[in-house]
Amino acid sequence: MNILVTNDDGINAPGLWLLAEAMREVGSVTVVAPDREQSGVGTSISLAKAIRMHRQPYTMEGIDAYTVEGTPGDAVIVAVGHILKGQQVDLVVSGVNHGHNTGTEVFLSGTVGAAWHGRLRGIPAIAVSAGYRTPYLGGALYAVGARMAAVLGRQVRRGYIPPDALYNINVPYCPVDQLKGVQLARTSRGLYADEVREEDDGRGRMTYFLVFKRQNVDRRRGTEAWALDHHYITVTVLDNELAPQPRKLLPKDFCESTYDELMSRDWPAAVAAGQ
């Protein structure tokens, strides 16, 4: 199984390499990612400029890695159309993102946008994101997200779940021993309260920062927000239009069997301790 791993947080993001390491147990992994953070660019691609690509001299053993001077979508297109041209790409996995991607945020997310470009080209795709707060549990949450993506990757390979879908995974903010399970969740709708913050750059010129906020998020039982609040890993099945698909597409025992497989092996001590 040939697996393309990418992200929107850039080539040096720790979540990317934990994901690559986990997916290496599922198949042959190639990493192609933006050379810098590209959060919030959604599914955008570069049409008005040339794209540079560089092979990385440092990588994990057995994994070829490349950077692309462009968006996550560019990274997937360059990978499929050039780096891996002539090879069959069996799975695109994007993440592990720093922060959840739920509700209509999937239209803004570069993490989901990268996976979407794989799915648009007929390749099964997984986007995986993890929550963050203070105190920071990033390393442990990334590890949970990476292992969860590997579980779904194996299920795609075995034909247990449909290959013609984009699986959007979100990991709750909690230690591993507080996880309650996996839930197929409904999309959490909410309103946006964007703000524009104006600042002087110190030389008399004004700069502007976009402040992204959500409010009135739907937290009713069964939604992504409810499930994450109650320490469930959420999975939402999306189609080519990033629209949620019926849960009946998946096996009836999907949540139980997926969680059992996720927890079937011991966690490293640091992950179990939430580090």
Secondary structure, DSSP 8 states (H G I E B T S, - for coil): -EEEEE-SS-TT-HHHHHHHHHHTTTSEEEEEEESS--TT-TT----SS---EEE-S---TT-EEEEESS-HHHHHHHIIIIITTTS---EEEEEEEES---GGGGGT-HHHHHHHHHHHTT--EEEEEE---SS--HHHHHHHHHHHHHHHHHHHHHTSS-SSSEEEEEE-SS-GGG--EEEE-B----EE--EEEEEE-SSS-EEEEEE--EES----TTBHHHHHHTTEEEEEEE-TTS-B--GGGS-TTHHHHHHHHHTSS---HHHHTT-
